[in-house]
C-alpha cells in the first residue's frame, strides 16, 4: 500500500496470502510466513503480487540477468534486482511477535472479503492498532468485470481456445487505508479497543472495517484440466515495483515487443539447467492509472503461446 514499498522475495508459493496485513513490517511477516508454511510444486516458478507488492518465487541456481520496464513517460516502473540489494528489515522483535498474533487472529476471525482493525495486548508497548483484510473471491468473470467497472483493467472469460476462467482473488483497500484517520482519531480508537480487550478479559479486541472500491491487486486463475495459467494485475503506486530475486536462482530475461508494447519474457531454469516455468510482464495504462500485468504458466507453455495470450489483453 505504501508508495515507496519495494517488493520482497517469497519462495515456493505461487498462491496469494489469504490475509493482508498492511504496512512494511506486516508485509515482511507474511513473506516469512508463506516461505515457511506454503509449498507448491518443486521448481514451479511465478512472479506474483500480494499486499500491493510484486513477489518473485522460484527454486534454482545462478542468476544471470536483471532487467526493467519503463512506462510511456520513460520512467522505470518495474525492475528486477538481486535479493542482496533489498533494504534490511527494520522491525523489532516486539513488533514481529505482535504481528504474528494479529496474523493468527485474522486467519481465525475474518471471512473472505472482510477487514478488521485489531488491538492486541501482548508485545504492544506503544498501543498500536493493526489492519488486516482478506481478498474478495470471484468464481464468475462477468461478476468480476461488473465489480471493476470503470477500472482500466481487462478480465477475459477465456485465454485462447482452451483455458477457462475459474476463480479470482481481488484485494480492495479497507476504508481506513483510503481515508486515513488523524493521529488523534487513531489514538482514540486504539484506546477504545484496549478497554474492550480489558473488559472482555481477552488479549485482543477487533473492530470490523468496510472495504473500499479501491482495488490494488488481483489474481485470476484459468484452467484446462490440470493445466493452469494465472494472470496477475497490480495497480502502480507512483513508483517502481522492485522484484528481488535470490542470487542463486537461474533465470533468463528477454525484452520483447508485442504490438508495440515492451514486455519482459522470463524463463526460470530447473536444477538441470533446462527451461522451466515462464512468464511475461508488461505495463498497461497511462500515468496515474498504470497497471502491471503478468502471465504465469504452469503447463509447459511455449513462448509463442504466452505471447498470444498477452496479445489478447492488448486488443
C-alpha positions as CSV (number, residue, x, y, z in Angstrom):
1,X,0.0,0.0,0.0
2,X,2.9,2.4,0.7
3,X,4.0,4.3,-2.4
4,X,7.7,3.6,-1.7
5,X,7.3,0.0,-0.7
6,X,9.6,-2.3,-2.7
7,X,8.7,-5.9,-3.4
8,X,10.1,-8.8,-1.4
9,X,11.1,-12.3,-2.2
10,X,8.6,-15.1,-1.5
11,X,9.7,-18.6,-2.0
12,X,7.9,-21.7,-3.4
13,X,4.4,-20.2,-3.3
14,X,2.6,-19.1,-6.4
15,X,-0.6,-18.6,-4.4
16,X,-1.6,-15.3,-2.7
17,X,-1.7,-14.8,1.0
18,X,-5.3,-15.1,2.3
19,X,-4.8,-12.3,4.8
20,X,-3.3,-8.9,4.1
21,X,-1.5,-7.1,7.0
22,X,-0.8,-3.5,5.8
23,X,2.5,-1.7,6.4
24,X,6.1,-2.6,5.8
25,X,6.5,-4.9,8.9
26,X,3.3,-6.8,8.2
27,X,4.3,-7.5,4.6
28,X,7.6,-8.8,5.7
29,X,5.9,-11.0,8.2
30,X,3.6,-12.5,5.6
31,X,6.6,-13.2,3.3
32,X,8.3,-15.1,6.1
33,X,5.1,-17.0,7.0
34,X,4.5,-18.2,3.4
35,X,8.1,-19.1,2.9
36,X,8.0,-21.4,5.8
37,X,4.5,-22.8,5.6
38,X,3.4,-23.0,1.9
39,X,5.0,-25.0,-0.8
40,X,3.6,-25.5,-4.3
41,X,5.5,-27.9,-6.5
42,X,9.3,-28.1,-6.7
43,X,10.7,-25.9,-9.4
44,X,7.4,-24.2,-10.2
45,X,8.1,-20.5,-10.6
46,X,6.0,-17.4,-10.6
47,X,6.1,-13.7,-10.1
48,X,3.1,-12.5,-8.2
49,X,1.7,-9.7,-6.2
50,X,0.5,-9.6,-2.7
51,X,-0.4,-6.9,-0.4
52,X,0.4,-4.4,-3.2
53,X,3.8,-5.9,-4.0
54,X,5.1,-8.0,-6.8
55,X,6.8,-11.1,-5.4
56,X,9.2,-13.4,-7.2
57,X,9.2,-17.1,-6.4
58,X,11.5,-19.9,-7.5
59,X,14.0,-22.6,-6.8
60,X,17.2,-22.7,-8.8
61,X,20.8,-21.5,-9.3
62,X,23.0,-18.7,-10.5
63,X,21.0,-15.6,-11.5
64,X,22.0,-14.3,-15.0
65,X,20.3,-11.0,-15.8
66,X,18.3,-8.3,-14.1
67,X,16.1,-6.1,-16.3
68,X,13.4,-3.4,-16.1
69,X,10.4,-1.9,-17.8
70,X,9.5,1.8,-18.4
71,X,6.2,3.5,-18.8
72,X,5.2,5.8,-21.7
73,X,6.9,8.7,-19.9
74,X,10.2,6.9,-19.8
75,X,10.1,6.2,-16.1
76,X,11.2,2.9,-14.7
77,X,8.1,1.3,-13.2
78,X,9.1,-2.3,-12.9
79,X,12.6,-3.6,-12.1
80,X,14.3,-6.8,-11.1
81,X,17.2,-6.8,-8.7
82,X,19.3,-9.3,-6.7
83,X,18.0,-10.1,-3.3
84,X,21.1,-8.8,-1.6
85,X,20.2,-5.3,-2.7
86,X,16.9,-5.3,-0.8
87,X,16.5,-3.0,2.2
88,X,17.4,-4.6,5.5
89,X,14.5,-5.4,7.9
90,X,13.5,-2.6,10.3
91,X,11.0,-4.4,12.6
92,X,11.8,-5.0,16.2
93,X,11.2,-8.4,17.8
94,X,8.3,-6.9,19.8
95,X,6.6,-5.8,16.6
96,X,7.2,-9.2,15.0
97,X,5.6,-11.0,17.9
98,X,2.6,-8.6,17.9
99,X,2.0,-9.1,14.2
100,X,2.2,-12.9,14.4
101,X,-0.7,-12.6,16.9
102,X,-2.6,-10.3,14.5
103,X,-2.0,-12.7,11.6
104,X,-3.3,-15.7,13.5
105,X,-6.4,-13.8,14.8
106,X,-7.2,-12.6,11.2
107,X,-7.0,-16.1,9.9
108,X,-9.4,-17.3,12.5
109,X,-11.9,-14.4,12.6
110,X,-12.0,-12.8,9.2
111,X,-14.2,-14.3,6.4
112,X,-13.2,-13.8,2.8
113,X,-13.8,-10.2,1.6
114,X,-13.7,-8.6,5.0
115,X,-11.4,-6.4,7.1
116,X,-10.8,-5.7,10.7
117,X,-8.8,-3.3,13.0
118,X,-7.0,-5.3,15.7
119,X,-5.6,-4.3,19.0
120,X,-3.5,-6.9,20.7
121,X,-2.4,-6.6,24.3
122,X,0.9,-8.6,24.2
123,X,4.0,-7.1,22.7
124,X,2.3,-3.7,22.2
125,X,4.0,-1.1,24.4
126,X,3.1,1.7,22.1
127,X,-0.6,0.8,22.0
128,X,-0.7,0.3,18.2
129,X,-3.6,-1.0,16.1
130,X,-3.1,-3.1,13.0
131,X,-5.3,-3.5,10.0
132,X,-5.8,-6.9,8.4
133,X,-8.1,-7.9,5.5
134,X,-8.9,-10.8,3.2
135,X,-9.5,-10.7,-0.6
136,X,-12.9,-10.8,-2.2
137,X,-13.4,-14.1,-4.1
138,X,-14.9,-14.4,-7.5
139,X,-16.0,-17.5,-9.5
140,X,-17.6,-15.7,-12.4
141,X,-15.7,-13.5,-14.8
142,X,-18.8,-11.4,-15.6
143,X,-19.3,-10.6,-11.9
144,X,-15.7,-9.6,-11.6
145,X,-16.0,-7.3,-14.6
146,X,-19.1,-5.7,-13.1
147,X,-17.3,-5.1,-9.8
148,X,-14.3,-3.5,-11.5
149,X,-16.4,-1.4,-13.9
150,X,-14.7,1.9,-14.6
151,X,-11.2,0.5,-13.8
152,X,-8.7,0.3,-16.7
153,X,-8.3,-3.5,-16.4
154,X,-9.3,-6.3,-18.7
155,X,-10.9,-9.5,-17.5
156,X,-11.3,-12.3,-20.0
157,X,-13.6,-15.3,-20.0
158,X,-11.0,-17.4,-21.7
159,X,-7.3,-17.4,-22.6
160,X,-7.2,-18.6,-26.1
161,X,-9.4,-21.5,-27.0
162,X,-8.8,-23.8,-24.1
163,X,-8.2,-22.1,-20.7
164,X,-11.4,-21.1,-18.9
165,X,-11.8,-18.5,-16.1
166,X,-12.0,-20.5,-12.9
167,X,-11.5,-18.0,-10.0
168,X,-10.1,-14.7,-8.8
169,X,-8.8,-13.1,-5.6
170,X,-9.2,-9.3,-5.5
171,X,-7.6,-7.2,-2.8
172,X,-9.6,-4.0,-2.0
173,X,-8.1,-1.5,0.4
174,X,-10.0,-1.0,3.7
175,X,-11.6,2.4,4.2
176,X,-9.1,3.4,6.8
177,X,-6.3,2.9,4.3
178,X,-8.0,5.1,1.8
179,X,-9.3,7.9,4.1
180,X,-6.6,7.7,6.8
181,X,-7.7,8.8,10.3
182,X,-5.8,11.7,12.1
183,X,-3.3,10.7,14.8
184,X,-5.8,11.8,17.4
185,X,-8.6,9.6,15.9
186,X,-6.2,6.7,15.6
187,X,-5.2,7.0,19.3
188,X,-8.8,7.3,20.4
189,X,-9.7,4.1,18.5
190,X,-6.8,2.3,19.9
191,X,-7.8,3.3,23.5
192,X,-11.4,2.2,22.9
193,X,-10.2,-1.2,21.6
194,X,-7.7,-1.5,24.5
195,X,-10.6,-1.1,27.0
196,X,-12.7,-3.6,25.2
197,X,-9.9,-6.2,25.4
198,X,-9.5,-5.4,29.1
199,X,-13.3,-5.7,29.9
200,X,-13.6,-8.9,27.9
201,X,-10.6,-10.5,29.7
202,X,-9.1,-11.3,26.3
203,X,-5.7,-10.3,25.0
204,X,-7.2,-8.7,21.9
205,X,-10.1,-6.7,20.5
206,X,-11.3,-6.3,16.9
207,X,-13.4,-3.7,15.1
208,X,-14.9,-4.7,11.7
209,X,-14.0,-2.4,8.8
210,X,-15.6,-1.9,5.4
211,X,-13.6,-2.5,2.2
212,X,-13.4,0.4,-0.2
213,X,-13.8,0.1,-4.0
214,X,-10.1,0.9,-4.3
215,X,-8.7,-2.3,-5.8
216,X,-4.9,-2.5,-6.0
217,X,-4.2,-6.2,-6.8
218,X,-6.0,-9.2,-8.3
219,X,-5.0,-12.6,-9.5
220,X,-7.1,-14.7,-11.9
221,X,-6.8,-18.4,-12.4
222,X,-7.6,-20.1,-15.8
223,X,-7.7,-23.8,-16.1
224,X,-7.8,-26.6,-18.8
225,X,-8.0,-29.8,-16.9
226,X,-5.0,-29.8,-14.6
227,X,-3.1,-27.2,-16.6
228,X,-3.2,-23.7,-15.2
229,X,-2.4,-20.1,-16.3
230,X,-2.6,-17.2,-13.9
231,X,-2.9,-13.5,-14.7
232,X,-1.9,-11.0,-12.0
233,X,-2.7,-7.3,-12.2
234,X,-1.3,-4.7,-9.8
235,X,-2.1,-1.0,-9.7
236,X,1.0,1.1,-9.6
237,X,1.5,3.5,-6.7
238,X,3.6,6.3,-8.2
239,X,6.8,4.4,-8.1
240,X,8.6,1.4,-9.4
241,X,7.9,-2.1,-8.2
242,X,11.1,-3.9,-7.4
243,X,11.1,-7.7,-7.6
244,X,14.1,-9.1,-5.6
245,X,15.4,-12.5,-6.7
246,X,17.8,-14.7,-4.8
247,X,21.2,-14.6,-6.4
248,X,21.4,-18.4,-6.8
249,X,18.2,-18.6,-9.0
250,X,18.9,-19.5,-12.6
251,X,16.8,-17.5,-15.0
252,X,16.9,-15.6,-18.3
253,X,15.1,-12.5,-19.2
254,X,14.4,-11.0,-22.7
255,X,12.8,-7.8,-23.7
256,X,10.3,-8.3,-26.4
257,X,7.8,-6.1,-28.3
258,X,4.2,-7.3,-28.6
259,X,2.0,-4.9,-30.7
260,X,4.4,-2.1,-29.9
261,X,4.3,-2.8,-26.1
262,X,7.6,-3.6,-24.4
263,X,7.4,-6.7,-22.3
264,X,9.8,-8.9,-20.2
265,X,9.8,-12.5,-21.0
266,X,11.4,-14.6,-18.2
267,X,12.3,-18.3,-18.2
268,X,13.3,-20.0,-14.9
269,X,15.6,-23.0,-15.2
270,X,15.2,-26.2,-13.3
271,X,18.0,-28.0,-11.4
272,X,19.3,-29.5,-14.7
273,X,19.7,-26.0,-16.3
274,X,16.8,-26.7,-18.6
275,X,13.9,-24.3,-19.2
276,X,11.2,-24.4,-16.6
277,X,8.4,-22.0,-15.8
278,X,7.8,-18.9,-17.9
279,X,6.1,-15.6,-17.5
280,X,5.5,-12.3,-19.3
281,X,5.3,-8.9,-17.6
282,X,4.3,-5.6,-19.0
283,X,2.8,-2.2,-18.1
284,X,-0.6,-1.0,-19.3
285,X,-2.4,2.3,-18.9
286,X,-1.2,5.9,-18.6
287,X,0.5,7.8,-15.9
288,X,-1.7,7.9,-12.8
289,X,-3.6,4.8,-13.8
290,X,-0.9,2.3,-14.7
291,X,-1.2,-1.4,-14.1
292,X,1.5,-4.1,-14.1
293,X,0.2,-7.3,-15.8
294,X,1.9,-10.7,-15.5
295,X,1.0,-14.0,-17.1
296,X,2.4,-17.1,-15.4
297,X,2.1,-20.6,-16.9
298,X,2.1,-23.9,-15.1
299,X,1.8,-26.2,-18.0
300,X,5.0,-26.1,-20.1
301,X,3.5,-23.5,-22.4
302,X,5.7,-22.1,-25.3
303,X,6.9,-18.6,-25.6
304,X,4.6,-18.1,-28.7
305,X,1.6,-19.3,-26.7
306,X,2.3,-16.8,-23.9
307,X,2.7,-14.0,-26.4
308,X,-0.7,-14.9,-27.9
309,X,-2.3,-14.6,-24.5
310,X,-0.6,-11.3,-23.9
311,X,-1.9,-10.0,-27.2
312,X,-5.5,-10.8,-26.1
313,X,-5.1,-8.3,-23.3
314,X,-3.9,-5.6,-25.7
315,X,-6.8,-5.9,-28.2
